[in-house]
C-alpha cells in the first residue's frame, strides 16, 4: 500500500515538473537575455553589451513579430539603430507592425546609417550620461569631437543632452538647435528641445513643440502618456503660483507611473475653487486606482464629483469601481453621464459600450463603437478590440489594429489566439499565447486559452492542467466551467 502511494506521489511530482517545464518553454529567452545585456550596457560595458545584443537579434525567432518589434524599439531607444533595423527586417506581419514601426521611424528618425565603431562610442556616451552620472565628462568630450558632430545629428543630440544634464541650458540649446536643424523630423530631439525651452521659461514655444509632437506621433497608449508627460512638465516649469505648479508636477509623475511621488507633490486643496479642487481629487483618485487602493480612490472620486458634477474623469472612476464589482447597471449610469460631457477622446463612450456588452446589449454597444471608429483619427485600442468581438468578419484585422496601438494588451493577444484556434492555425495561436504569457504569467484567461488550444489538439492531459490552473486563479471564470 505504501509503495502504491509513493508511486502515485512520484507521478504527481512528474506531472507538476512537466507542466512547469511547459511554462518555462513559453518564456522568451530573447527578452530575458536583452535585460541581462542591458545591465551590462548601463554599467558602461557597452562593447560587450553590443555583441550580446547582436547575438540576441540574430537568434530571435523569425516567426514572432512581437519579439522583433520590441527589440527594434528597445534598441532604437539606446541608439543602436543598426541592430534595431536588423530586428525589424525579420518582421513579416505588416498589419500588426505598421503602427509601432511607423512610430519608431518618426521618433528615432536618422538621416544616415552609423558606422559600428561610432555607434558603440555614442552608445557609451548615452550610457554614461543617462546611468553613470558622467554628463560633464561626456559633454566636454563630445563638444571637442567636431568630426563626429559634423557626421551625425544624433551626436549633436547627445551633446545637448549631456549639457542639459549638466544644467548648462545655453550649451544644451545650442546643440539641440543644430540637431533639429539637421534633422527636423526626429521627435526625440523635439522632446529635449521642449524641456530646454520649458526650463528657460518659454512656455508658448515649448507647448508649440509639444503640440507638433502630438501631431507627428501616432498616439498609441504608450505615446499618449509620453505626450501628456512632456505637456505636464512644461506647465509645471512655467507655472507661476505654487498650487498650479505642484498640480502639474504631480500630474507629470502620474504619467511617468511614479504614483507615490505624484501623491507626495499633490497641492493643498482650496475648496473655494470647486473645479480646481475637483481636478486635484481626481488626480489623487487616479493614483490610488493605480496603486490598487480602491477605498481611497472611491472617496476622492466621490469628493471630485460632488465638487464638479461635470468632471468626466471622476464619473469614469466611479463607473470603473462599480464595473469592477460587476455592478454593470450602476457603472453604465456613471459612464452615460460622462459621455454627455466628454470632448473628443471617447473614453466614456467606450466604457458605455463595454457595459452594454456585459448587459447583453450588443446592438447598442456596436452602434457606439462604429460611431467611434468612423473617426479616422481615433487611436482607441479598446474600441477596435470590442468591435472585433462583435464583427467576426473583421475580427482578425481589428485585433491586430488594437495590438498595434497597445502591444501590451493581453486580452488582445488571447482573442487573436482564440481566432487562430477556431481556424485550426495552432502554430500561430501558440505564438500569440506565448506573447500573453510573457506579459503576465499569472493571468487566468491565458491558462484557459492555452487549455483550449491543447483540447483542440487532442492533448487532454495538458488541456486539463491548464483549465485547472485557470480555475485555481479565478474560480468564477465562466468559460472554464464549460470546458
C-alpha positions as CSV (number, residue, x, y, z in Angstrom):
1,X,0.0,0.0,0.0
2,X,2.8,2.4,1.0
3,X,4.6,1.5,-2.3
4,X,1.5,2.4,-4.3
5,X,1.1,5.8,-2.5
6,X,4.8,6.5,-3.2
7,X,4.4,5.7,-6.9
8,X,1.3,7.9,-7.2
9,X,3.2,10.7,-5.4
10,X,6.1,10.5,-7.8
11,X,3.7,10.5,-10.8
12,X,2.1,13.7,-9.4
13,X,5.6,15.3,-9.0
14,X,6.5,14.2,-12.5
15,X,3.3,15.8,-13.9
16,X,3.9,19.0,-12.0
17,X,7.5,19.1,-13.3
18,X,6.4,18.5,-16.9
19,X,3.8,21.3,-16.5
20,X,6.4,23.6,-15.0
21,X,8.8,22.8,-17.9
22,X,6.0,23.7,-20.3
23,X,5.6,27.0,-18.6
24,X,9.3,27.6,-18.8
25,X,9.4,26.9,-22.5
26,X,6.9,29.7,-23.1
27,X,9.2,32.3,-21.7
28,X,11.0,34.4,-24.3
29,X,14.7,33.9,-23.9
30,X,15.4,36.8,-26.3
31,X,13.8,39.3,-24.0
32,X,15.3,37.8,-20.8
33,X,18.8,37.9,-22.5
34,X,18.1,41.5,-23.6
35,X,17.6,42.5,-19.9
36,X,20.9,40.9,-18.9
37,X,22.7,42.6,-21.8
38,X,21.1,45.9,-20.9
39,X,22.5,45.7,-17.3
40,X,26.0,45.5,-18.9
41,X,25.1,48.5,-21.1
42,X,24.1,50.5,-18.1
43,X,27.3,49.7,-16.3
44,X,29.4,51.0,-19.3
45,X,30.3,47.6,-20.6
46,X,28.8,48.8,-23.9
47,X,31.1,46.9,-26.4
48,X,30.3,43.6,-24.6
49,X,26.6,44.5,-24.5
50,X,26.6,45.3,-28.2
51,X,27.9,41.8,-29.0
52,X,25.2,40.3,-26.8
53,X,22.5,42.4,-28.4
54,X,23.7,41.4,-31.8
55,X,23.5,37.7,-30.9
56,X,20.1,38.2,-29.4
57,X,18.8,39.8,-32.7
58,X,20.5,37.1,-34.8
59,X,18.9,34.4,-32.7
60,X,15.5,36.0,-32.2
61,X,12.7,33.9,-33.8
62,X,11.7,34.6,-37.4
63,X,8.1,33.7,-36.7
64,X,7.4,36.1,-33.8
65,X,6.9,39.7,-34.9
66,X,6.1,40.8,-31.3
67,X,9.6,40.0,-30.1
68,X,11.2,41.7,-33.0
69,X,9.0,44.8,-32.7
70,X,10.0,45.0,-29.0
71,X,13.7,44.5,-29.8
72,X,13.6,47.2,-32.6
73,X,12.0,49.7,-30.2
74,X,14.4,49.0,-27.3
75,X,17.5,49.1,-29.4
76,X,16.4,52.3,-31.0
77,X,15.9,53.8,-27.6
78,X,19.6,53.3,-26.7
79,X,20.8,54.4,-30.1
80,X,21.8,51.1,-31.6
81,X,20.0,51.8,-34.9
82,X,21.8,49.2,-37.0
83,X,20.7,46.4,-34.7
84,X,17.2,47.9,-34.5
85,X,17.0,47.8,-38.3
86,X,18.2,44.2,-38.3
87,X,15.5,43.2,-35.8
88,X,12.8,44.9,-37.9
89,X,14.0,43.2,-41.0
90,X,12.6,39.9,-39.5
91,X,9.1,41.3,-39.1
92,X,6.6,39.9,-41.6
93,X,3.1,40.9,-40.4
94,X,2.6,44.4,-41.8
95,X,-0.9,44.7,-40.3
96,X,0.4,44.0,-36.8
97,X,3.6,46.0,-37.1
98,X,2.6,49.1,-39.1
99,X,1.8,51.4,-36.2
100,X,4.7,50.6,-33.9
101,X,7.3,50.7,-36.7
102,X,5.9,54.0,-38.0
103,X,6.3,55.5,-34.5
104,X,9.9,54.1,-34.3
105,X,10.6,55.8,-37.7
106,X,9.2,59.1,-36.6
107,X,10.6,59.2,-33.1
108,X,14.1,58.0,-33.8
109,X,14.4,59.2,-37.4
110,X,18.0,59.3,-38.6
111,X,19.3,60.6,-41.9
112,X,22.2,58.2,-42.4
113,X,23.5,54.8,-41.2
114,X,26.0,54.6,-38.4
115,X,29.5,53.1,-38.6
116,X,29.6,50.3,-36.0
117,X,32.5,51.8,-34.1
118,X,30.7,55.2,-34.0
119,X,27.5,53.5,-32.9
120,X,29.3,51.8,-30.0
121,X,31.1,55.0,-29.0
122,X,27.8,57.0,-29.0
123,X,26.2,54.2,-27.0
124,X,28.9,54.6,-24.4
125,X,28.2,58.3,-24.3
126,X,24.4,57.7,-23.9
127,X,25.0,55.2,-21.1
128,X,27.4,57.5,-19.2
129,X,25.0,60.4,-19.5
130,X,21.9,58.5,-18.5
131,X,23.1,55.9,-16.0
132,X,26.6,56.8,-14.7
133,X,26.4,60.5,-13.7
134,X,29.1,61.5,-16.2
135,X,27.3,64.2,-18.1
136,X,30.1,66.7,-17.6
137,X,32.8,64.4,-18.9
138,X,30.7,63.4,-21.9
139,X,29.7,67.0,-22.7
140,X,33.3,68.1,-22.8
141,X,34.5,65.2,-24.9
142,X,31.7,65.3,-27.4
143,X,31.9,69.1,-27.8
144,X,35.6,68.8,-28.8
145,X,34.8,66.0,-31.3
146,X,33.9,68.2,-34.2
147,X,34.2,65.5,-36.9
148,X,31.6,63.3,-35.1
149,X,29.3,66.3,-34.6
150,X,29.5,67.0,-38.3
151,X,28.9,63.4,-39.2
152,X,25.8,62.6,-37.1
153,X,22.9,64.7,-35.9
154,X,22.5,62.1,-33.1
155,X,25.9,63.1,-31.8
156,X,24.6,66.7,-31.6
157,X,21.6,65.5,-29.7
158,X,23.7,63.6,-27.2
159,X,26.0,66.6,-26.7
160,X,22.8,68.7,-26.0
161,X,21.6,66.0,-23.6
162,X,24.9,65.9,-21.7
163,X,24.9,69.7,-21.3
164,X,21.3,69.6,-20.2
165,X,22.0,67.0,-17.6
166,X,24.9,69.3,-16.5
167,X,22.4,72.2,-16.1
168,X,24.1,74.3,-18.8
169,X,20.9,75.3,-20.7
170,X,22.7,77.7,-23.1
171,X,25.0,75.0,-24.4
172,X,22.2,72.4,-24.4
173,X,20.0,74.8,-26.5
174,X,22.9,75.5,-28.9
175,X,23.4,71.8,-29.8
176,X,19.7,70.8,-29.9
177,X,19.0,73.6,-32.3
178,X,21.8,72.3,-34.5
179,X,20.4,68.7,-34.2
180,X,16.8,69.7,-35.1
181,X,18.1,71.9,-38.0
182,X,19.9,68.9,-39.5
183,X,17.1,66.5,-38.7
184,X,13.7,68.3,-38.1
185,X,11.7,65.1,-38.3
186,X,13.2,63.4,-35.2
187,X,10.7,63.6,-32.3
188,X,13.3,62.5,-29.7
189,X,15.1,65.8,-30.4
190,X,11.9,67.8,-30.2
191,X,11.2,66.3,-26.8
192,X,14.5,67.5,-25.4
193,X,14.1,70.9,-27.1
194,X,10.7,71.4,-25.4
195,X,12.2,70.6,-22.0
196,X,15.1,73.0,-22.5
197,X,12.6,75.8,-23.5
198,X,10.4,75.0,-20.5
199,X,13.4,75.2,-18.2
200,X,14.2,78.6,-19.7
201,X,10.6,79.7,-19.0
202,X,9.4,79.9,-22.7
203,X,6.0,78.3,-22.2
204,X,4.4,79.1,-25.5
205,X,7.4,78.0,-27.6
206,X,7.7,74.7,-25.6
207,X,4.0,74.0,-25.9
208,X,4.1,74.6,-29.6
209,X,6.8,71.9,-30.0
210,X,4.8,69.6,-27.7
211,X,1.8,70.1,-29.9
212,X,3.9,69.3,-33.0
213,X,5.0,66.0,-31.3
214,X,1.3,65.2,-30.8
215,X,0.6,65.7,-34.5
216,X,3.7,63.7,-35.6
217,X,3.3,60.6,-33.5
218,X,0.5,58.1,-33.6
219,X,-0.8,58.4,-30.1
220,X,-0.7,54.7,-29.0
221,X,-1.5,54.1,-25.4
222,X,2.2,54.4,-24.5
223,X,3.0,57.6,-26.6
224,X,-0.2,59.3,-25.4
225,X,1.2,59.1,-21.9
226,X,4.6,60.3,-23.1
227,X,2.9,63.3,-24.8
228,X,1.0,64.2,-21.6
229,X,4.2,63.8,-19.6
230,X,6.0,66.4,-21.6
231,X,3.0,68.7,-21.6
232,X,2.7,68.5,-17.8
233,X,6.5,69.1,-17.4
234,X,6.2,72.3,-19.5
235,X,3.2,73.5,-17.5
236,X,5.0,72.7,-14.2
237,X,8.2,74.5,-15.2
238,X,6.3,77.6,-16.5
239,X,3.5,78.0,-13.9
240,X,3.7,81.0,-11.5
241,X,1.7,80.1,-8.5
242,X,2.6,77.2,-6.2
243,X,-0.7,75.3,-6.3
244,X,-0.8,75.1,-10.1
245,X,2.9,74.3,-10.2
246,X,2.5,71.4,-7.8
247,X,-0.6,70.1,-9.6
248,X,1.3,69.8,-12.9
249,X,4.3,68.3,-11.2
250,X,2.0,65.6,-9.6
251,X,0.4,65.0,-13.0
252,X,3.9,64.7,-14.5
253,X,4.8,61.9,-12.1
254,X,1.4,60.3,-12.6
255,X,2.1,59.9,-16.3
256,X,5.6,58.6,-15.5
257,X,3.8,56.0,-13.4
258,X,5.6,57.1,-10.2
259,X,2.3,57.2,-8.3
260,X,3.7,57.6,-4.7
261,X,5.8,60.6,-5.8
262,X,2.7,62.0,-7.5
263,X,0.8,61.8,-4.3
264,X,3.7,63.4,-2.4
265,X,3.6,66.5,-4.6
266,X,-0.2,66.9,-4.5
267,X,-1.1,70.5,-3.9
268,X,-3.2,71.7,-1.0
269,X,-6.9,71.7,-1.9
270,X,-8.7,75.0,-1.8
271,X,-12.5,74.2,-1.8
272,X,-13.3,77.8,-2.8
273,X,-12.3,77.0,-6.4
274,X,-14.5,73.9,-6.8
275,X,-13.4,72.9,-10.3
276,X,-9.7,73.1,-9.4
277,X,-10.3,71.2,-6.2
278,X,-12.3,68.6,-8.1
279,X,-9.3,68.1,-10.5
280,X,-6.9,67.5,-7.6
281,X,-9.2,64.9,-6.0
282,X,-9.5,63.2,-9.4
283,X,-5.7,63.1,-9.7
284,X,-5.4,61.6,-6.2
285,X,-8.1,59.1,-7.1
286,X,-6.3,58.0,-10.3
287,X,-3.1,57.4,-8.3
288,X,-4.9,55.3,-5.8
289,X,-6.5,53.3,-8.6
290,X,-3.1,52.6,-10.0
291,X,-1.9,51.6,-6.5
292,X,-5.0,49.4,-6.1
293,X,-6.1,51.3,-3.1
294,X,-9.8,51.4,-4.1
295,X,-11.1,52.7,-0.8
296,X,-9.2,56.0,-1.2
297,X,-9.8,56.0,-4.9
298,X,-13.6,55.9,-4.3
299,X,-13.5,58.5,-1.6
300,X,-11.6,61.0,-3.7
301,X,-13.7,60.3,-6.8
302,X,-16.9,61.0,-4.8
303,X,-15.4,64.2,-3.5
304,X,-14.4,65.3,-7.0
305,X,-17.9,64.5,-8.3
306,X,-19.5,66.4,-5.5
307,X,-17.4,69.5,-6.3
308,X,-17.9,69.3,-10.1
309,X,-20.8,67.2,-11.5
310,X,-19.4,67.5,-15.0
311,X,-15.9,66.1,-14.2
312,X,-15.7,63.3,-16.7
313,X,-12.7,61.6,-15.1
314,X,-14.5,61.5,-11.7
315,X,-17.6,59.9,-13.3
316,X,-15.4,57.3,-15.2
317,X,-13.6,56.3,-12.0
318,X,-16.9,55.9,-10.1
319,X,-18.2,53.8,-13.1
320,X,-15.0,51.7,-13.1
321,X,-15.3,50.8,-9.4
322,X,-18.9,49.7,-10.0
323,X,-17.8,47.8,-13.1
324,X,-15.0,46.0,-11.2
325,X,-17.6,44.7,-8.7
326,X,-19.8,43.6,-11.6
327,X,-22.5,46.3,-10.9
328,X,-22.8,46.9,-14.6
329,X,-26.0,48.9,-14.5
330,X,-24.7,51.3,-11.9
331,X,-21.4,51.6,-13.9
332,X,-23.4,52.4,-17.0
333,X,-25.2,55.2,-15.3
334,X,-22.0,57.0,-14.5
335,X,-20.5,56.3,-17.9
336,X,-23.5,57.6,-19.8
337,X,-23.4,60.9,-17.8
338,X,-19.7,61.2,-18.5
339,X,-20.3,60.5,-22.2
340,X,-22.5,63.6,-22.3
341,X,-19.6,65.8,-21.2
342,X,-16.6,64.2,-22.9
343,X,-14.9,66.2,-25.7
344,X,-13.0,64.0,-28.2
345,X,-11.1,61.1,-26.6
346,X,-14.1,58.7,-26.4
347,X,-13.1,57.2,-23.1
348,X,-16.6,57.4,-21.6
349,X,-18.2,56.2,-24.9
350,X,-16.0,53.1,-24.9
351,X,-16.9,52.4,-21.3
352,X,-20.6,52.7,-22.2
353,X,-20.1,50.1,-25.0
354,X,-18.3,47.8,-22.6
355,X,-21.1,48.0,-20.1
356,X,-23.7,47.3,-22.8
357,X,-21.8,44.2,-23.8
358,X,-21.8,43.0,-20.2
359,X,-25.5,43.6,-20.1
360,X,-26.0,41.6,-23.3
361,X,-27.0,44.6,-25.3
362,X,-24.6,44.0,-28.2
363,X,-26.6,46.1,-30.8
364,X,-26.3,49.2,-28.6
365,X,-22.7,48.6,-27.9
366,X,-21.9,48.1,-31.6
367,X,-23.7,51.3,-32.6
368,X,-21.5,53.3,-30.3
369,X,-18.3,51.6,-31.4
370,X,-19.0,52.0,-35.1
371,X,-19.6,55.7,-34.5
372,X,-16.2,56.0,-32.7
373,X,-14.4,54.1,-35.5
374,X,-15.8,56.3,-38.2
375,X,-13.3,58.9,-36.9
376,X,-10.1,58.0,-38.7
377,X,-8.0,59.8,-36.1
378,X,-9.3,57.5,-33.3
379,X,-6.4,55.6,-31.7
380,X,-8.6,53.8,-29.2
381,X,-7.3,50.3,-29.0
382,X,-10.2,49.2,-26.8
383,X,-12.7,50.3,-29.4
384,X,-11.1,48.1,-32.0
385,X,-10.9,45.2,-29.6
386,X,-14.6,45.4,-28.6
387,X,-15.6,45.7,-32.2
388,X,-13.5,42.7,-33.0
389,X,-15.6,40.7,-30.5
390,X,-18.8,41.8,-32.3
391,X,-17.8,41.8,-36.0
392,X,-16.4,38.3,-36.7
393,X,-15.7,39.2,-40.4
394,X,-13.2,41.9,-39.3
395,X,-12.1,40.2,-36.1
396,X,-8.5,39.5,-37.1
397,X,-7.9,42.9,-38.7
398,X,-9.4,44.8,-35.7
399,X,-7.5,42.8,-33.2
400,X,-4.2,43.5,-34.9
401,X,-5.0,47.2,-35.1
402,X,-5.8,47.1,-31.3
403,X,-2.4,45.4,-30.6
404,X,-0.6,47.8,-32.9
405,X,-1.9,50.6,-30.7
406,X,-1.1,48.7,-27.5
407,X,1.2,45.7,-27.8
408,X,0.9,45.0,-24.0
409,X,-2.8,44.4,-24.2
410,X,-3.0,40.8,-23.0
411,X,-6.7,40.3,-23.9
412,X,-6.0,41.3,-27.4
413,X,-3.3,38.6,-27.8
414,X,-5.6,36.0,-26.2
415,X,-8.5,36.9,-28.5
416,X,-6.2,36.7,-31.5
417,X,-5.1,33.2,-30.3
418,X,-8.7,32.2,-30.0
419,X,-9.3,33.3,-33.6
420,X,-6.4,31.2,-34.8
421,X,-7.6,28.2,-32.7
422,X,-11.0,28.4,-34.3
423,X,-9.4,28.4,-37.7
424,X,-7.1,25.4,-36.7
425,X,-3.9,27.6,-37.1
426,X,-2.4,26.1,-34.0
427,X,1.2,27.3,-34.5
428,X,0.1,31.0,-34.8
429,X,-2.2,30.5,-31.8
430,X,0.7,29.3,-29.7
431,X,2.8,32.3,-30.6
432,X,0.1,34.7,-29.6
433,X,-0.5,32.8,-26.4
434,X,3.2,33.0,-25.6
435,X,3.1,36.7,-26.1
436,X,0.3,36.9,-23.5
437,X,2.2,34.6,-21.1
438,X,5.3,36.8,-21.3
439,X,3.3,39.8,-20.4
440,X,1.6,38.2,-17.4
441,X,2.3,34.6,-16.2
442,X,-0.5,34.7,-13.6
443,X,-3.4,35.7,-15.8
444,X,-6.3,33.2,-15.5
445,X,-7.6,33.8,-19.0
446,X,-4.2,32.8,-20.5
447,X,-4.4,29.3,-19.0
448,X,-7.9,28.9,-20.2
449,X,-7.0,29.6,-23.8
450,X,-3.8,27.5,-23.6
451,X,-6.1,24.7,-22.4
452,X,-8.4,25.3,-25.3
453,X,-5.5,25.0,-27.7
454,X,-4.4,21.7,-26.2
455,X,-8.0,20.5,-26.2
456,X,-8.3,21.2,-29.9
457,X,-5.0,19.4,-30.5
458,X,-6.5,16.4,-28.6
459,X,-3.8,16.7,-25.8
460,X,-6.3,16.2,-23.0
461,X,-3.8,16.0,-20.0
462,X,-2.2,19.3,-20.9
463,X,-5.6,20.8,-21.6
464,X,-6.9,19.7,-18.1
465,X,-3.8,21.0,-16.4
466,X,-4.3,24.5,-17.9
467,X,-8.1,24.5,-17.3
468,X,-7.4,23.6,-13.7
469,X,-4.8,26.3,-13.3
470,X,-7.2,28.9,-14.8
471,X,-9.9,27.7,-12.3
472,X,-7.4,28.0,-9.4
473,X,-6.5,31.5,-10.3
474,X,-10.2,32.6,-10.8
475,X,-12.9,30.1,-9.8
476,X,-15.6,32.5,-11.1
477,X,-14.4,32.5,-14.7
478,X,-17.4,31.1,-16.6
479,X,-15.6,29.8,-19.7
480,X,-13.6,27.3,-17.5
481,X,-16.8,25.8,-16.1
482,X,-18.0,25.0,-19.6
483,X,-14.8,23.0,-20.6
